[in-house]
Amino acid sequence: MQLESDYVQELTLQYDIKKLQQEVDVLELEPYFKELKETETDSWFAGPETWLIASVPLQPDSEVNNICEQLRELLGTNEIEVLTFTQEANTSVPVHSDKLPSDILNIGSTTKVKPIKCAVNIQLVSPTGPINFPTYGLITYKCALLNIMKEHSVPAFPTERKFVKFKILDISYKQALQNYRQYMADNE
């Protein structure tokens, strides 16, 4: 039997949502994997205009850095990259996993993308649309650890979606979940 926690685990983090929103609102968004637009025209992921992204720099005393420090302690991760996403209202993202094929991992001669193992997403707007795991169903969350190695999609939703994604590069979802549960049990 599949459990929701096989896919998503809500996290208890301390952060100021307004400060987080302000930090990412100043960033210039671009289509996701715009580099693929030149070479792979049959993939939905080749620069979609409805799914925009920006890298979020880690700066001392920022809310993003505060969250990264909490994730290091709670999940036991040491490698985190941070992105922000915006998805237009009434648009969807097809079924996929975040396990990237080698052609994406080696885009161009100078760009190298490190594989992601799991992620923590923090929703920035309300109401929040669900994520769909075909082998489980729809799950709605605010701040959660996600098993993005499992196939998932993002169904169309009537309002714009905005979230910050903390890409975990060094530990799996299973290990991050185990570390989180242990930390919470030890600190009750």
RAGITA-V374164 format. One line per field, one symbol per residue. phi: phi as a letter, one per 30 degrees, with the letter a starting at -180 (. if undefined). psi: psi as a letter, one per 40 degrees, with the letter a starting at -180 (. if undefined). burial: + if it has 24 or more other C-alpha atoms within 12 Angstrom, else -. Layout:
phi=???
psi=???
burial=???
This chain:
phi=.dceddcbbeccccacdddddddcdddddbedhdddedcbdcceddiddcbcbbdcddbeicdddededdddddcicbbbcbbbbbbdeibbcddacddddddddbdidccbcddccaaccbdcbbdcddcccedbkdbcbcbadbdddddabbdebdbdcbacccdcccbdeeddddddddedddcd
psi=hhideedhhiihihihdddddddddeihiiihfddedddgeehdegfheehiiiihihiieiddddddddddddefiehhihiiihhiifiihihiiehhiddddfhiddhhhhiidaihhhheihihiiihhdedahhhidhihhgeeihiihiiieiihhihhhhheeiiddddddddddddddf.
burial=----+++++++-+---+--++-+++---+-+++++---------++++-+++++++------+++-++++++-++++-++++++++++---++---+++----+----------++++++++++---++++++-----++++++++++++-++++----++++++++++-++++-++--++-------
